[in-house]
């Protein structure tokens, strides 16, 4: 199925969860926030939130500095 990830079309496995998407991208869950179809998805919900065809996901990376 196709989703839109940070503005770009991407093919993913049907029923992929938010957590599985992050793992497939090699991203550290502690350093990102997820927006799905305009709403923030809380970390405790990542494993139970399955993506649907056409889903729009924005992954925001936190960057430390000092």
mmCIF file of the N, C-alpha and C atoms, coordinates in Angstrom:
data_MODEL
# 
_entry.id   MODEL 
# 
loop_
_atom_site.group_PDB 
_atom_site.id 
_atom_site.type_symbol 
_atom_site.label_atom_id 
_atom_site.label_alt_id 
_atom_site.label_comp_id 
_atom_site.label_asym_id 
_atom_site.label_entity_id 
_atom_site.label_seq_id 
_atom_site.pdbx_PDB_ins_code 
_atom_site.Cartn_x 
_atom_site.Cartn_y 
_atom_site.Cartn_z 
_atom_site.occupancy 
_atom_site.B_iso_or_equiv 
_atom_site.pdbx_formal_charge 
_atom_site.auth_seq_id 
_atom_site.auth_comp_id 
_atom_site.auth_asym_id 
_atom_site.auth_atom_id 
_atom_site.pdbx_PDB_model_num 
ATOM 1   N N  . UNK A 1 1  ? 0.846  -1.179 0.000  1.00 0.00 ? 1  UNK A N  1 
ATOM 2   C CA . UNK A 1 1  ? 0.000  0.000  0.000  1.00 0.00 ? 1  UNK A CA 1 
ATOM 3   C C  . UNK A 1 1  ? 0.884  1.232  0.000  1.00 0.00 ? 1  UNK A C  1 
ATOM 4   N N  . UNK A 1 2  ? 0.320  2.341  -0.392 1.00 0.00 ? 2  UNK A N  1 
ATOM 5   C CA . UNK A 1 2  ? 1.081  3.589  -0.431 1.00 0.00 ? 2  UNK A CA 1 
ATOM 6   C C  . UNK A 1 2  ? 0.647  4.521  0.688  1.00 0.00 ? 2  UNK A C  1 
ATOM 7   N N  . UNK A 1 3  ? 1.639  5.183  1.285  1.00 0.00 ? 3  UNK A N  1 
ATOM 8   C CA . UNK A 1 3  ? 1.407  6.224  2.268  1.00 0.00 ? 3  UNK A CA 1 
ATOM 9   C C  . UNK A 1 3  ? 2.204  7.447  1.824  1.00 0.00 ? 3  UNK A C  1 
ATOM 10  N N  . UNK A 1 4  ? 1.959  8.556  2.488  1.00 0.00 ? 4  UNK A N  1 
ATOM 11  C CA . UNK A 1 4  ? 2.750  9.763  2.252  1.00 0.00 ? 4  UNK A CA 1 
ATOM 12  C C  . UNK A 1 4  ? 3.567  9.998  3.515  1.00 0.00 ? 4  UNK A C  1 
ATOM 13  N N  . UNK A 1 5  ? 4.877  9.903  3.389  1.00 0.00 ? 5  UNK A N  1 
ATOM 14  C CA . UNK A 1 5  ? 5.783  10.063 4.520  1.00 0.00 ? 5  UNK A CA 1 
ATOM 15  C C  . UNK A 1 5  ? 6.602  11.321 4.318  1.00 0.00 ? 5  UNK A C  1 
ATOM 16  N N  . UNK A 1 6  ? 6.389  12.298 5.190  1.00 0.00 ? 6  UNK A N  1 
ATOM 17  C CA . UNK A 1 6  ? 7.085  13.587 5.094  1.00 0.00 ? 6  UNK A CA 1 
ATOM 18  C C  . UNK A 1 6  ? 6.993  14.156 3.677  1.00 0.00 ? 6  UNK A C  1 
ATOM 19  N N  . UNK A 1 7  ? 5.795  14.061 3.098  1.00 0.00 ? 7  UNK A N  1 
ATOM 20  C CA . UNK A 1 7  ? 5.536  14.677 1.797  1.00 0.00 ? 7  UNK A CA 1 
ATOM 21  C C  . UNK A 1 7  ? 5.890  13.829 0.589  1.00 0.00 ? 7  UNK A C  1 
ATOM 22  N N  . UNK A 1 8  ? 6.441  12.623 0.809  1.00 0.00 ? 8  UNK A N  1 
ATOM 23  C CA . UNK A 1 8  ? 6.830  11.771 -0.313 1.00 0.00 ? 8  UNK A CA 1 
ATOM 24  C C  . UNK A 1 8  ? 6.078  10.449 -0.277 1.00 0.00 ? 8  UNK A C  1 
ATOM 25  N N  . UNK A 1 9  ? 5.645  9.987  -1.437 1.00 0.00 ? 9  UNK A N  1 
ATOM 26  C CA . UNK A 1 9  ? 4.940  8.715  -1.542 1.00 0.00 ? 9  UNK A CA 1 
ATOM 27  C C  . UNK A 1 9  ? 5.902  7.574  -1.248 1.00 0.00 ? 9  UNK A C  1 
ATOM 28  N N  . UNK A 1 10 ? 5.387  6.571  -0.511 1.00 0.00 ? 10 UNK A N  1 
ATOM 29  C CA . UNK A 1 10 ? 6.229  5.427  -0.145 1.00 0.00 ? 10 UNK A CA 1 
ATOM 30  C C  . UNK A 1 10 ? 5.355  4.181  -0.103 1.00 0.00 ? 10 UNK A C  1 
ATOM 31  N N  . UNK A 1 11 ? 5.887  3.078  -0.634 1.00 0.00 ? 11 UNK A N  1 
ATOM 32  C CA . UNK A 1 11 ? 5.210  1.781  -0.558 1.00 0.00 ? 11 UNK A CA 1 
ATOM 33  C C  . UNK A 1 11 ? 5.596  1.101  0.742  1.00 0.00 ? 11 UNK A C  1 
ATOM 34  N N  . UNK A 1 12 ? 4.587  0.606  1.479  1.00 0.00 ? 12 UNK A N  1 
ATOM 35  C CA . UNK A 1 12 ? 4.828  -0.120 2.728  1.00 0.00 ? 12 UNK A CA 1 
ATOM 36  C C  . UNK A 1 12 ? 3.926  -1.342 2.775  1.00 0.00 ? 12 UNK A C  1 
ATOM 37  N N  . UNK A 1 13 ? 4.200  -2.234 3.698  1.00 0.00 ? 13 UNK A N  1 
ATOM 38  C CA . UNK A 1 13 ? 3.411  -3.442 3.893  1.00 0.00 ? 13 UNK A CA 1 
ATOM 39  C C  . UNK A 1 13 ? 2.032  -3.099 4.449  1.00 0.00 ? 13 UNK A C  1 
ATOM 40  N N  . UNK A 1 14 ? 1.003  -3.766 3.967  1.00 0.00 ? 14 UNK A N  1 
ATOM 41  C CA . UNK A 1 14 ? -0.341 -3.573 4.504  1.00 0.00 ? 14 UNK A CA 1 
ATOM 42  C C  . UNK A 1 14 ? -0.344 -3.815 6.008  1.00 0.00 ? 14 UNK A C  1 
ATOM 43  N N  . UNK A 1 15 ? -1.073 -2.969 6.743  1.00 0.00 ? 15 UNK A N  1 
ATOM 44  C CA . UNK A 1 15 ? -1.223 -3.152 8.182  1.00 0.00 ? 15 UNK A CA 1 
ATOM 45  C C  . UNK A 1 15 ? -0.026 -2.753 9.020  1.00 0.00 ? 15 UNK A C  1 
ATOM 46  N N  . UNK A 1 16 ? 0.971  -2.121 8.415  1.00 0.00 ? 16 UNK A N  1 
ATOM 47  C CA . UNK A 1 16 ? 2.164  -1.682 9.135  1.00 0.00 ? 16 UNK A CA 1 
ATOM 48  C C  . UNK A 1 16 ? 1.758  -0.728 10.256 1.00 0.00 ? 16 UNK A C  1 
ATOM 49  N N  . UNK A 1 17 ? 2.345  -0.905 11.439 1.00 0.00 ? 17 UNK A N  1 
ATOM 50  C CA . UNK A 1 17 ? 2.064  0.013  12.544 1.00 0.00 ? 17 UNK A CA 1 
ATOM 51  C C  . UNK A 1 17 ? 3.052  1.173  12.525 1.00 0.00 ? 17 UNK A C  1 
ATOM 52  N N  . UNK A 1 18 ? 2.729  2.202  13.267 1.00 0.00 ? 18 UNK A N  1 
ATOM 53  C CA . UNK A 1 18 ? 3.632  3.352  13.380 1.00 0.00 ? 18 UNK A CA 1 
ATOM 54  C C  . UNK A 1 18 ? 4.988  2.888  13.909 1.00 0.00 ? 18 UNK A C  1 
ATOM 55  N N  . UNK A 1 19 ? 4.979  2.062  14.958 1.00 0.00 ? 19 UNK A N  1 
ATOM 56  C CA . UNK A 1 19 ? 6.252  1.585  15.527 1.00 0.00 ? 19 UNK A CA 1 
ATOM 57  C C  . UNK A 1 19 ? 7.058  0.788  14.501 1.00 0.00 ? 19 UNK A C  1 
ATOM 58  N N  . UNK A 1 20 ? 6.400  -0.097 13.753 1.00 0.00 ? 20 UNK A N  1 
ATOM 59  C CA . UNK A 1 20 ? 7.096  -0.896 12.743 1.00 0.00 ? 20 UNK A CA 1 
ATOM 60  C C  . UNK A 1 20 ? 7.664  -0.002 11.636 1.00 0.00 ? 20 UNK A C  1 
ATOM 61  N N  . UNK A 1 21 ? 6.946  1.051  11.287 1.00 0.00 ? 21 UNK A N  1 
ATOM 62  C CA . UNK A 1 21 ? 7.457  1.998  10.287 1.00 0.00 ? 21 UNK A CA 1 
ATOM 63  C C  . UNK A 1 21 ? 8.745  2.641  10.781 1.00 0.00 ? 21 UNK A C  1 
ATOM 64  N N  . UNK A 1 22 ? 8.742  3.103  12.020 1.00 0.00 ? 22 UNK A N  1 
ATOM 65  C CA . UNK A 1 22 ? 9.945  3.719  12.577 1.00 0.00 ? 22 UNK A CA 1 
ATOM 66  C C  . UNK A 1 22 ? 11.119 2.745  12.601 1.00 0.00 ? 22 UNK A C  1 
ATOM 67  N N  . UNK A 1 23 ? 10.839 1.508  12.990 1.00 0.00 ? 23 UNK A N  1 
ATOM 68  C CA . UNK A 1 23 ? 11.898 0.491  13.005 1.00 0.00 ? 23 UNK A CA 1 
ATOM 69  C C  . UNK A 1 23 ? 12.451 0.254  11.610 1.00 0.00 ? 23 UNK A C  1 
ATOM 70  N N  . UNK A 1 24 ? 11.563 0.203  10.607 1.00 0.00 ? 24 UNK A N  1 
ATOM 71  C CA . UNK A 1 24 ? 12.024 -0.037 9.233  1.00 0.00 ? 24 UNK A CA 1 
ATOM 72  C C  . UNK A 1 24 ? 12.856 1.126  8.708  1.00 0.00 ? 24 UNK A C  1 
ATOM 73  N N  . UNK A 1 25 ? 12.621 2.313  9.259  1.00 0.00 ? 25 UNK A N  1 
ATOM 74  C CA . UNK A 1 25 ? 13.386 3.496  8.851  1.00 0.00 ? 25 UNK A CA 1 
ATOM 75  C C  . UNK A 1 25 ? 14.670 3.657  9.670  1.00 0.00 ? 25 UNK A C  1 
ATOM 76  N N  . UNK A 1 26 ? 14.838 2.814  10.691 1.00 0.00 ? 26 UNK A N  1 
ATOM 77  C CA . UNK A 1 26 ? 16.031 2.893  11.531 1.00 0.00 ? 26 UNK A CA 1 
ATOM 78  C C  . UNK A 1 26 ? 16.048 4.120  12.428 1.00 0.00 ? 26 UNK A C  1 
ATOM 79  N N  . UNK A 1 27 ? 14.863 4.600  12.822 1.00 0.00 ? 27 UNK A N  1 
ATOM 80  C CA . UNK A 1 27 ? 14.788 5.793  13.653 1.00 0.00 ? 27 UNK A CA 1 
ATOM 81  C C  . UNK A 1 27 ? 14.665 5.428  15.127 1.00 0.00 ? 27 UNK A C  1 
ATOM 82  N N  . UNK A 1 28 ? 15.281 6.243  15.991 1.00 0.00 ? 28 UNK A N  1 
ATOM 83  C CA . UNK A 1 28 ? 15.205 6.039  17.422 1.00 0.00 ? 28 UNK A CA 1 
ATOM 84  C C  . UNK A 1 28 ? 13.893 6.623  17.939 1.00 0.00 ? 28 UNK A C  1 
ATOM 85  N N  . UNK A 1 29 ? 13.028 5.802  18.520 1.00 0.00 ? 29 UNK A N  1 
ATOM 86  C CA . UNK A 1 29 ? 11.726 6.285  18.981 1.00 0.00 ? 29 UNK A CA 1 
ATOM 87  C C  . UNK A 1 29 ? 11.809 7.415  20.003 1.00 0.00 ? 29 UNK A C  1 
ATOM 88  N N  . UNK A 1 30 ? 12.883 7.463  20.768 1.00 0.00 ? 30 UNK A N  1 
ATOM 89  C CA . UNK A 1 30 ? 13.033 8.503  21.789 1.00 0.00 ? 30 UNK A CA 1 
ATOM 90  C C  . UNK A 1 30 ? 13.245 9.886  21.187 1.00 0.00 ? 30 UNK A C  1 
ATOM 91  N N  . UNK A 1 31 ? 13.628 9.938  19.920 1.00 0.00 ? 31 UNK A N  1 
ATOM 92  C CA . UNK A 1 31 ? 14.006 11.221 19.326 1.00 0.00 ? 31 UNK A CA 1 
ATOM 93  C C  . UNK A 1 31 ? 13.073 11.706 18.222 1.00 0.00 ? 31 UNK A C  1 
ATOM 94  N N  . UNK A 1 32 ? 11.851 11.142 18.175 1.00 0.00 ? 32 UNK A N  1 
ATOM 95  C CA . UNK A 1 32 ? 10.922 11.578 17.133 1.00 0.00 ? 32 UNK A CA 1 
ATOM 96  C C  . UNK A 1 32 ? 9.523  11.788 17.703 1.00 0.00 ? 32 UNK A C  1 
ATOM 97  N N  . UNK A 1 33 ? 8.744  12.570 16.980 1.00 0.00 ? 33 UNK A N  1 
ATOM 98  C CA . UNK A 1 33 ? 7.310  12.729 17.230 1.00 0.00 ? 33 UNK A CA 1 
ATOM 99  C C  . UNK A 1 33 ? 6.611  12.370 15.925 1.00 0.00 ? 33 UNK A C  1 
ATOM 100 N N  . UNK A 1 34 ? 5.396  11.836 16.034 1.00 0.00 ? 34 UNK A N  1 
ATOM 101 C CA . UNK A 1 34 ? 4.660  11.362 14.868 1.00 0.00 ? 34 UNK A CA 1 
ATOM 102 C C  . UNK A 1 34 ? 3.326  12.084 14.746 1.00 0.00 ? 34 UNK A C  1 
ATOM 103 N N  . UNK A 1 35 ? 3.062  12.577 13.550 1.00 0.00 ? 35 UNK A N  1 
ATOM 104 C CA . UNK A 1 35 ? 1.752  13.130 13.216 1.00 0.00 ? 35 UNK A CA 1 
ATOM 105 C C  . UNK A 1 35 ? 1.155  12.243 12.136 1.00 0.00 ? 35 UNK A C  1 
ATOM 106 N N  . UNK A 1 36 ? -0.061 11.777 12.364 1.00 0.00 ? 36 UNK A N  1 
ATOM 107 C CA . UNK A 1 36 ? -0.760 10.916 11.417 1.00 0.00 ? 36 UNK A CA 1 
ATOM 108 C C  . UNK A 1 36 ? -2.060 11.589 11.021 1.00 0.00 ? 36 UNK A C  1 
ATOM 109 N N  . UNK A 1 37 ? -2.186 11.910 9.744  1.00 0.00 ? 37 UNK A N  1 
ATOM 110 C CA . UNK A 1 37 ? -3.386 12.551 9.214  1.00 0.00 ? 37 UNK A CA 1 
ATOM 111 C C  . UNK A 1 37 ? -3.798 13.772 10.039 1.00 0.00 ? 37 UNK A C  1 
ATOM 112 N N  . UNK A 1 38 ? -2.808 14.566 10.425 1.00 0.00 ? 38 UNK A N  1 
ATOM 113 C CA . UNK A 1 38 ? -3.072 15.827 11.106 1.00 0.00 ? 38 UNK A CA 1 
ATOM 114 C C  . UNK A 1 38 ? -3.177 15.757 12.616 1.00 0.00 ? 38 UNK A C  1 
ATOM 115 N N  . UNK A 1 39 ? -3.033 14.565 13.214 1.00 0.00 ? 39 UNK A N  1 
ATOM 116 C CA . UNK A 1 39 ? -3.121 14.420 14.665 1.00 0.00 ? 39 UNK A CA 1 
ATOM 117 C C  . UNK A 1 39 ? -1.852 13.764 15.202 1.00 0.00 ? 39 UNK A C  1 
ATOM 118 N N  . UNK A 1 40 ? -1.411 14.231 16.362 1.00 0.00 ? 40 UNK A N  1 
ATOM 119 C CA . UNK A 1 40 ? -0.249 13.640 17.007 1.00 0.00 ? 40 UNK A CA 1 
ATOM 120 C C  . UNK A 1 40 ? -0.617 12.253 17.521 1.00 0.00 ? 40 UNK A C  1 
ATOM 121 N N  . UNK A 1 41 ? 0.270  11.288 17.301 1.00 0.00 ? 41 UNK A N  1 
ATOM 122 C CA . UNK A 1 41 ? 0.080  9.938  17.830 1.00 0.00 ? 41 UNK A CA 1 
ATOM 123 C C  . UNK A 1 41 ? 1.020  9.794  19.023 1.00 0.00 ? 41 UNK A C  1 
ATOM 124 N N  . UNK A 1 42 ? 0.452  9.520  20.189 1.00 0.00 ? 42 UNK A N  1 
ATOM 125 C CA . UNK A 1 42 ? 1.264  9.369  21.401 1.00 0.00 ? 42 UNK A CA 1 
ATOM 126 C C  . UNK A 1 42 ? 2.054  8.060  21.359 1.00 0.00 ? 42 UNK A C  1 
ATOM 127 N N  . UNK A 1 43 ? 3.240  8.073  21.926 1.00 0.00 ? 43 UNK A N  1 
ATOM 128 C CA . UNK A 1 43 ? 4.125  6.904  21.892 1.00 0.00 ? 43 UNK A CA 1 
ATOM 129 C C  . UNK A 1 43 ? 3.454  5.619  22.376 1.00 0.00 ? 43 UNK A C  1 
ATOM 130 N N  . UNK A 1 44 ? 2.647  5.643  23.436 1.00 0.00 ? 44 UNK A N  1 
ATOM 131 C CA . UNK A 1 44 ? 2.016  4.387  23.863 1.00 0.00 ? 44 UNK A CA 1 
ATOM 132 C C  . UNK A 1 44 ? 1.075  3.789  22.808 1.00 0.00 ? 44 UNK A C  1 
ATOM 133 N N  . UNK A 1 45 ? 0.654  4.592  21.837 1.00 0.00 ? 45 UNK A N  1 
ATOM 134 C CA . UNK A 1 45 ? -0.271 4.134  20.797 1.00 0.00 ? 45 UNK A CA 1 
ATOM 135 C C  . UNK A 1 45 ? 0.427  3.666  19.525 1.00 0.00 ? 45 UNK A C  1 
ATOM 136 N N  . UNK A 1 46 ? 1.742  3.833  19.429 1.00 0.00 ? 46 UNK A N  1 
ATOM 137 C CA . UNK A 1 46 ? 2.457  3.511  18.195 1.00 0.00 ? 46 UNK A CA 1 
ATOM 138 C C  . UNK A 1 46 ? 2.317  2.049  17.796 1.00 0.00 ? 46 UNK A C  1 
ATOM 139 N N  . UNK A 1 47 ? 2.386  1.149  18.753 1.00 0.00 ? 47 UNK A N  1 
ATOM 140 C CA . UNK A 1 47 ? 2.325  -0.285 18.428 1.00 0.00 ? 47 UNK A CA 1 
ATOM 141 C C  . UNK A 1 47 ? 0.940  -0.736 17.998 1.00 0.00 ? 47 UNK A C  1 
ATOM 142 N N  . UNK A 1 48 ? -0.082 -0.015 18.409 1.00 0.00 ? 48 UNK A N  1 
ATOM 143 C CA . UNK A 1 48 ? -1.456 -0.420 18.087 1.00 0.00 ? 48 UNK A CA 1 
ATOM 144 C C  . UNK A 1 48 ? -2.074 0.412  16.961 1.00 0.00 ? 48 UNK A C  1 
ATOM 145 N N  . UNK A 1 49 ? -1.342 1.388  16.447 1.00 0.00 ? 49 UNK A N  1 
ATOM 146 C CA . UNK A 1 49 ? -1.876 2.249  15.389 1.00 0.00 ? 49 UNK A CA 1 
ATOM 147 C C  . UNK A 1 49 ? -1.380 1.748  14.028 1.00 0.00 ? 49 UNK A C  1 
ATOM 148 N N  . UNK A 1 50 ? -2.293 1.111  13.293 1.00 0.00 ? 50 UNK A N  1 
ATOM 149 C CA . UNK A 1 50 ? -1.965 0.592  11.962 1.00 0.00 ? 50 UNK A CA 1 
ATOM 150 C C  . UNK A 1 50 ? -2.183 1.685  10.921 1.00 0.00 ? 50 UNK A C  1 
ATOM 151 N N  . UNK A 1 51 ? -1.308 1.726  9.951  1.00 0.00 ? 51 UNK A N  1 
ATOM 152 C CA . UNK A 1 51 ? -1.423 2.696  8.869  1.00 0.00 ? 51 UNK A CA 1 
ATOM 153 C C  . UNK A 1 51 ? -2.400 2.190  7.826  1.00 0.00 ? 51 UNK A C  1 
ATOM 154 N N  . UNK A 1 52 ? -3.114 3.113  7.213  1.00 0.00 ? 52 UNK A N  1 
ATOM 155 C CA . UNK A 1 52 ? -4.061 2.781  6.157  1.00 0.00 ? 52 UNK A CA 1 
ATOM 156 C C  . UNK A 1 52 ? -3.549 3.347  4.836  1.00 0.00 ? 52 UNK A C  1 
ATOM 157 N N  . UNK A 1 53 ? -4.024 2.785  3.723  1.00 0.00 ? 53 UNK A N  1 
ATOM 158 C CA . UNK A 1 53 ? -3.613 3.336  2.423  1.00 0.00 ? 53 UNK A CA 1 
ATOM 159 C C  . UNK A 1 53 ? -3.906 4.838  2.354  1.00 0.00 ? 53 UNK A C  1 
ATOM 160 N N  . UNK A 1 54 ? -2.930 5.595  1.865  1.00 0.00 ? 54 UNK A N  1 
ATOM 161 C CA . UNK A 1 54 ? -3.084 7.037  1.724  1.00 0.00 ? 54 UNK A CA 1 
ATOM 162 C C  . UNK A 1 54 ? -2.807 7.823  2.985  1.00 0.00 ? 54 UNK A C  1 
ATOM 163 N N  . UNK A 1 55 ? -2.431 7.141  4.073  1.00 0.00 ? 55 UNK A N  1 
ATOM 164 C CA . UNK A 1 55 ? -2.132 7.836  5.328  1.00 0.00 ? 55 UNK A CA 1 
ATOM 165 C C  . UNK A 1 55 ? -1.040 8.868  5.096  1.00 0.00 ? 55 UNK A C  1 
ATOM 166 N N  . UNK A 1 56 ? -1.171 9.985  5.788  1.00 0.00 ? 56 UNK A N  1 
ATOM 167 C CA . UNK A 1 56 ? -0.158 11.045 5.721  1.00 0.00 ? 56 UNK A CA 1 
ATOM 168 C C  . UNK A 1 56 ? 0.555  11.105 7.058  1.00 0.00 ? 56 UNK A C  1 
ATOM 169 N N  . UNK A 1 57 ? 1.834  10.767 7.027  1.00 0.00 ? 57 UNK A N  1 
ATOM 170 C CA . UNK A 1 57 ? 2.642  10.709 8.238  1.00 0.00 ? 57 UNK A CA 1 
ATOM 171 C C  . UNK A 1 57 ? 3.756  11.739 8.153  1.00 0.00 ? 57 UNK A C  1 
ATOM 172 N N  . UNK A 1 58 ? 3.892  12.494 9.233  1.00 0.00 ? 58 UNK A N  1 
ATOM 173 C CA . UNK A 1 58 ? 5.019  13.412 9.366  1.00 0.00 ? 58 UNK A CA 1 
ATOM 174 C C  . UNK A 1 58 ? 5.845  12.926 10.547 1.00 0.00 ? 58 UNK A C  1 
ATOM 175 N N  . UNK A 1 59 ? 7.124  12.699 10.327 1.00 0.00 ? 59 UNK A N  1 
ATOM 176 C CA . UNK A 1 59 ? 8.045  12.298 11.381 1.00 0.00 ? 59 UNK A CA 1 
ATOM 177 C C  . UNK A 1 59 ? 8.932  13.504 11.660 1.00 0.00 ? 59 UNK A C  1 
ATOM 178 N N  . UNK A 1 60 ? 8.890  13.967 12.913 1.00 0.00 ? 60 UNK A N  1 
ATOM 179 C CA . UNK A 1 60 ? 9.682  15.124 13.317 1.00 0.00 ? 60 UNK A CA 1 
ATOM 180 C C  . UNK A 1 60 ? 10.805 14.625 14.215 1.00 0.00 ? 60 UNK A C  1 
ATOM 181 N N  . UNK A 1 61 ? 12.031 14.959 13.852 1.00 0.00 ? 61 UNK A N  1 
ATOM 182 C CA . UNK A 1 61 ? 13.226 14.553 14.616 1.00 0.00 ? 61 UNK A CA 1 
ATOM 183 C C  . UNK A 1 61 ? 13.585 15.655 15.596 1.00 0.00 ? 61 UNK A C  1 
ATOM 184 N N  . UNK A 1 62 ? 13.869 15.262 16.823 1.00 0.00 ? 62 UNK A N  1 
ATOM 185 C CA . UNK A 1 62 ? 14.358 16.209 17.822 1.00 0.00 ? 62 UNK A CA 1 
ATOM 186 C C  . UNK A 1 62 ? 15.871 16.259 17.723 1.00 0.00 ? 62 UNK A C  1 
ATOM 187 N N  . UNK A 1 63 ? 16.406 17.449 17.712 1.00 0.00 ? 63 UNK A N  1 
ATOM 188 C CA . UNK A 1 63 ? 17.841 17.632 17.603 1.00 0.00 ? 63 UNK A CA 1 
ATOM 189 C C  . UNK A 1 63 ? 18.318 18.368 18.849 1.00 0.00 ? 63 UNK A C  1 
ATOM 190 N N  . UNK A 1 64 ? 19.296 17.793 19.506 1.00 0.00 ? 64 UNK A N  1 
ATOM 191 C CA . UNK A 1 64 ? 19.838 18.432 20.704 1.00 0.00 ? 64 UNK A CA 1 
ATOM 192 C C  . UNK A 1 64 ? 20.913 19.441 20.337 1.00 0.00 ? 64 UNK A C  1 
ATOM 193 N N  . UNK A 1 65 ? 21.118 20.366 21.196 1.00 0.00 ? 65 UNK A N  1 
ATOM 194 C CA . UNK A 1 65 ? 22.155 21.371 20.958 1.00 0.00 ? 65 UNK A CA 1 
ATOM 195 C C  . UNK A 1 65 ? 22.479 22.046 22.260 1.00 0.00 ? 65 UNK A C  1 
ATOM 196 N N  . UNK A 1 66 ? 23.398 22.949 22.160 1.00 0.00 ? 66 UNK A N  1 
ATOM 197 C CA . UNK A 1 66 ? 23.738 23.603 23.410 1.00 0.00 ? 66 UNK A CA 1 
ATOM 198 C C  . UNK A 1 66 ? 24.616 24.759 23.229 1.00 0.00 ? 66 UNK A C  1 
# 
